[in-house]
Amino acid sequence: MFRLKFVEGAIPGKSLRQTTSIDEHNKRKKKYEENRPERKFNKSWKDGRQWLQYDVMQNVMTCKICIEHYGKNANTISNLKVQNTFITGCQNFRLSAVVDHEKCKSHVIVSDILTAKSATANEIRQSTAGKTLRKLKEADRARVSVLFRNAQAVIKNNKSLRDYSWLCQLDITKGIDIGETYLNSKAAMKFVYAIAESERKKTITMLDSGIFSVMMDGSTDISGDEQEAVYIRFPKQGRVVEKFLGIGTPSSTTAKHLQEIIVKMLDSYNIDKSKLIALGSDGASNMVGIRGGLAALLREDVNNEMINVHCFAHRLELSFRDVLKQFKQYDKLMTLLIGLYYFYTKQQ
């Protein structure tokens, strides 16, 4: 058995001298390069590399996808720190040069972009990034859905938009995740507008450019401005569908200004006005006037065969009032009610 033994006064051995100096090695290498056969492009290098191209006339290798993405003038591309020879043309016919380009950052970026573009919808969904993004979207959608429902509940129950804020605070107290944004009344108004626009689009889609009629009636708001509510009625699969279209503020209640409201509203939703076949109203003179009423103007400018319909509920109300006029109690009751209305209106 061989054992190491310490010998006092022993001197460490010297390293072996190099048989060939560095200069001699470089000279041999240079001589080899001068005398070696000319390197040529190997077609087998293209196997599995569809991006690799060889120009026989110029005797250079190029990268197809790098040229298409970065352009032929590589020196002008800011994200390429050095000149990419596979864009301008590479004459270093070595497999190592091809592999080095395949692994370089600029080429990998382009390859990833093309892979993402060519990926199917299912591949994107199943990818790690796709799954992460879908989870984030689902969480955001759940939070926004709660906020939309709060805004809808406030408006549907004729409550002030200020109630939206405490509804959101109640959800937070319950432990419901609704985020930290869109919790004030201004956000509620945006949600209400979005809901209204969505419903209008559904209405236009249901209408499908078929025939329709318009019902219109007006009232004054708390500031005293005239507000005209517009509804449309149309047939859908054998049923009559009635949908709210919008509210307009005319300059006055004259037939001309009411016509402007209807025409502007129909045009804004790309509804074919020539398909308007009827107008329903309360029977006021500005609506049903034979010469200057709204129905007459629409017949003249939109559809000369349009039908004017006097609302039967309003007719019944007028008939009932005419019957009661013969009783003195009716006049006293109407005077009392009108007086109460104006009294409390002015108090506000």
Secondary structure as UniProt FT lines:
FT   TURN            8..9
FT   HELIX           22..35
FT   HELIX           43..46
FT   TURN            47..48
FT   TURN            50..51
FT   STRAND          52..55
FT   TURN            56..59
FT   STRAND          60..63
FT   HELIX           64..70
FT   HELIX           74..76
FT   TURN            78..79
FT   HELIX           85..88
FT   HELIX           95..103
FT   HELIX           105..118
FT   HELIX           121..126
FT   HELIX           128..156
FT   TURN            157..158
FT   TURN            161..162
FT   HELIX           163..173
FT   TURN            174..175
FT   HELIX           185..207
FT   TURN            208..209
FT   STRAND          212..220
FT   TURN            222..223
FT   STRAND          226..236
FT   TURN            237..238
FT   STRAND          239..248
FT   HELIX           255..268
FT   TURN            269..270
FT   HELIX           273..275
FT   STRAND          276..281
FT   HELIX           285..288
FT   TURN            290..292
FT   HELIX           294..301
FT   TURN            304..305
FT   STRAND          307..310
FT   HELIX           312..324
FT   TURN            325..326
FT   HELIX           328..347
//
